[in-house]
C-alpha cells in the first residue's frame, strides 16, 4: 500500500513537472545568474589572496559576506536567495524528468549546491552566517574520528579531484555549449572554456588538499579558500592564482550573460 502511494505521488510530481517545465525553467534561470554573481565575488577575493591583501575567506561565504557589508546587503542577499530557490526547484524537477542519467545526476548535484547557497544567503541576511571553510573542516574532523574515517576522507578527496579534472576536460571539449539555447559567439565560447578550466583547477587542488587532510591536518580541507592559498604559496603561485581568478571571473560573466538562454543549469 505504502509503495503504491509513493509511486502515485512520484507520478503526480513528474506530470506536474512536465506541465510547468517551461515556467520553472524560466524562473530557475535567475539562479544561474545568481551563481554568476557569487563566482564574480569569489574571483575578486581570490585575486586579493594572490596580491597578498586577502584577509577574508575566499569562497562562497566570503562572497556573501561582501554582499552583506554593502548598503543594500540584506536586500541583495534575499534576491540571491530567491534566485537559488528557483534554481533548486528547476534542478529537482530536471532530476526527476531528465532524459539522460548523467543529466539527472548532474541536476541532483546542482540542486544540492543551490540549496546550500540558499541556506547561506538566508543565514547572512538574518545575521547568522558562518564560514563554509570552517564547517568543512569540522565535518572532516568528524569523519576522521569515525571508524575507517581516513579512508573515507581520501575517497572524498579523490572524488573532488575527479570532478575537477572532468570539469576542465569538459570545458576544453566545449560541452557547455549544449546547455545554452542557440549558438555562442567566439567571445562567449572563450569565456566558457576559461571558466571551466579555472573551476577544474580549483576543484582539483581542493581534492588533493582533502586527501592530504586525511593525515590529520584538517585545515587543508577548508574548501576553496584553502585551495587558493595553497596555489598562492607555490613558486609563481601569485601569478597562477591571478590566472585562476580571471578564469573564475570569466565563468561568472558566462553564467550571467547566458542565464536567459539556458536549457540546463
Secondary structure, DSSP 4 states (H G I P E B T S, - for coil): -HHHHHHHHHHHHHHHHHHTHHHHHHHHHHHHHHHHHHHHHHHHHHHHHHTT---S--SHHHHHHHHHTSTTHHHHHHHHHHHHHHHHHHHHHHHHH-SSHHHHHHHHHHHHHHHHHHHHHHHHHTT----HHHHHHHHHHHHHHSTTHHHHHHHHHHHHHHHHHHHHHHHHTTGGGGGBSS---HHHHHHHHHHHHHHHHHHHHHHHHHHHHTTS-GGGGSTHHHHHHHHHTSTTHHHHHHHHHHHHHHHHHHHHHHGGGBS--
